[in-house]
Amino acid sequence: MVNENDQKIPVSPAAFIYHTEDEYIMEIELPGVNKEDIDVKITENTFCVKAPRKNMEYTGCWVLAHEFNADESNASYENGLLTVRVPLSETKKGKEIRVD
């Protein structure tokens, strides 16, 4: 049995992260946690989540390819799924390269 003084087991949550032309959409599975206990931190290109649950803690950080506007982000949590939507700062055009 784990008590309050014991360290929680870190668990990487399942994540589905994708983007459209206008925004990133991040769906993170956090079953069994309370919405009030979810900690989300965002910078211009990183996204981190922490959420405690009994004797474990969901924890994960992701570096994203495109810069986005963290000030205009929003998050919702329903049925164990955290959804974060963040508008892209600007669309970056990549360069295609030939594969030999």
C-alpha positions in Angstrom: 0.0 0.0 0.0 1.3 3.5 -0.9 0.9 6.3 1.6 1.1 10.1 1.0 4.9 10.2 1.8 5.8 7.6 -0.8 6.7 8.7 -4.3 4.1 8.1 -7.0 5.0 5.9 -10.0 5.5 8.1 -13.1 3.4 6.9 -16.1 3.6 8.3 -19.6 0.0 8.9 -20.8 -1.2 7.8 -24.3 -1.2 10.9 -26.5 -2.5 11.7 -30.0 -1.0 15.0 -31.3 -1.8 16.4 -34.7 -2.3 19.7 -36.4 -4.4 21.4 -39.0 -3.3 24.4 -41.0 -4.5 26.6 -38.1 -4.0 24.8 -34.8 -2.4 21.9 -32.9 -4.8 19.5 -31.3 -3.5 17.3 -28.4 -5.6 14.5 -27.0 -4.1 13.0 -23.8 -5.6 10.0 -22.0 -5.8 10.6 -18.3 -8.3 8.1 -16.9 -9.2 8.3 -13.2 -7.8 11.8 -12.5 -9.7 14.8 -11.2 -10.0 17.7 -13.5 -8.8 20.1 -10.8 -5.5 18.1 -10.4 -4.4 18.3 -14.0 -1.4 20.6 -14.5 -0.8 21.8 -18.1 2.2 24.0 -19.0 2.7 25.4 -22.5 5.5 27.5 -24.1 5.9 28.6 -27.7 6.8 25.1 -28.8 6.5 22.7 -25.8 3.6 21.1 -24.0 3.8 19.3 -20.6 1.1 17.5 -18.6 1.1 16.2 -15.0 -1.9 14.6 -13.3 -1.8 12.5 -10.1 -3.9 9.4 -9.6 -3.8 7.2 -6.5 -0.3 5.7 -6.4 0.8 6.9 -9.8 1.3 10.2 -11.7 0.7 10.7 -15.4 3.6 12.9 -16.7 4.6 13.8 -20.2 6.3 16.5 -22.2 6.4 17.0 -26.0 8.3 19.3 -28.2 6.3 20.3 -31.2 7.5 21.2 -34.7 5.7 24.5 -35.2 5.5 27.5 -32.9 2.1 28.3 -31.5 0.4 31.0 -29.6 0.2 29.6 -26.0 -1.8 32.7 -24.8 -4.8 31.6 -27.0 -4.8 27.9 -26.0 -7.8 26.2 -24.4 -8.3 22.8 -22.7 -11.2 20.6 -21.8 -11.4 17.3 -19.9 -14.2 14.8 -20.3 -14.5 11.1 -19.7 -10.7 10.7 -19.0 -9.6 12.6 -22.2 -7.8 15.9 -22.0 -8.1 17.9 -25.2 -5.9 20.9 -25.7 -6.3 23.2 -28.8 -3.6 25.8 -29.6 -3.5 28.1 -32.6 -0.3 28.0 -34.7 1.7 31.3 -34.7 2.4 31.0 -38.3 2.5 28.2 -40.8 6.0 27.0 -41.7 6.5 25.8 -45.2 8.9 22.8 -45.4 11.1 22.0 -48.3 10.7 18.7 -50.1 13.9 16.7 -50.7 14.5 13.9 -53.1 15.2 10.5 -51.6 17.9 8.6 -53.5 
